[in-house]
Amino acid sequence: MPKYLPFFGFLFLLIGLKSYGQDRIILPDTVLINGDTLIMLGDSILVDEPVKEIFWKTGGNYNLNIQQVTLSNWAAGGTSSFALNSGISLFANFKKDKKVWDTQLNINLGFNRQTGRSYETRKTNDNFLFSSNYGRELSETYYLSTQLDARTQLLAGYKYSRPSGSESDIRTQISDFLSPGYVQSSTGLNYRKTMKDKSKLSIIASPFTGRFTIVLNDSLSNAGAFGVTPGENVRAEAGMSVTAQVTDFKLMDNVTWKSNLNLFSNYESFGNMVVNFNSDIRLKVNKYISTRIETVLIYDEDVFIKQDDGTSKQSVQIQNLINFGISLDF
């Protein structure tokens, strides 16, 4: 029996070690280094980094549409033509605590070239719109906001006409860069709401609005175009305004709508509204191709539109574009 004692002793030692290994509790060590939490477990190190808040959201869209018609000895008649329309839309939105700051820039430019006519290349689309809104939260959906809007065009605009008995067109310049230009600053109450489908609605009512009409082109300024005093470059007005904006409203699958409506009334002629309405319906085919239906409506009682008979009168200005082409989101 004594000769088996070492064997039984070794056996009990193995059983004891096995039991100790099963019941052992491993407690991790926690170390704080420069605000980071390090959890050490055996040979492993788990780092729990703090989540970084993102205050800025930026992006945009670029679209390009081209149409070309080439005719040679075409029995049905017609003329060769080339049309190009391009636009870019950028946004930068900031939100932190009770502060929000939304900024948008939209630029559109289009041309049409048709052979066999006077002034073969003519502008078809030219819009520049910048908007920036800063707000402080009063409640979940109401903010005290200040907004700045700037609208103009990039290139000179012409009206084409053909005098009686003439075989060629003539053109008369009716607008230019910052002729007109409109700058509007407003402060008021802003209702903002984000829907479940991530579309957004914003309505700003401002009883304190300043509107400036700019005409830098001397010939247009001397003619008193766009309501400025003849010879003056700026006309200042005080009044009230209402701005309503819808963003990414889903009409149906792959069809979204965004729009912007701005109404302004001068206190001196209260009730006579200046109307600016922009609508953009986007039908997305895939990641790179889409169809856009863009509509712009403007009415300003201080803007007189020259008619074909040579007279000028107040009119509703309407621009409607249907584009199919490349569309890139970024």
Secondary structure, DSSP 8 states (H G I E B T S, - for coil): -GGGHHHHHHHHHHHHHHHHHHH-----EEEEETTEEEEEETTEEEEE-------EEEEEEEEEEEEEE--SS-TT----EEEEEEEEEEEEEEEETTEEEEEEEEEEEEEEEETTSSS-EEEEEEEEEEEEEEEEESSSSEEEEEEEEEEE-SS-EEEEE--TT-SS-EEEEEEBTTBTEEEEEEEEEEEEEE-TTS-EEEEEEEEEEEEEEE---HHHHHTTGGG--TT-SEEEEEEEEEEEEEEEEEEETTEEEEEEEEEEEEGGGTT-EEEEEEEEEEEE-SSSEEEEEEEEEEE-TT-EEE-TTS-EEE--EEEEEEEEEEEEE-
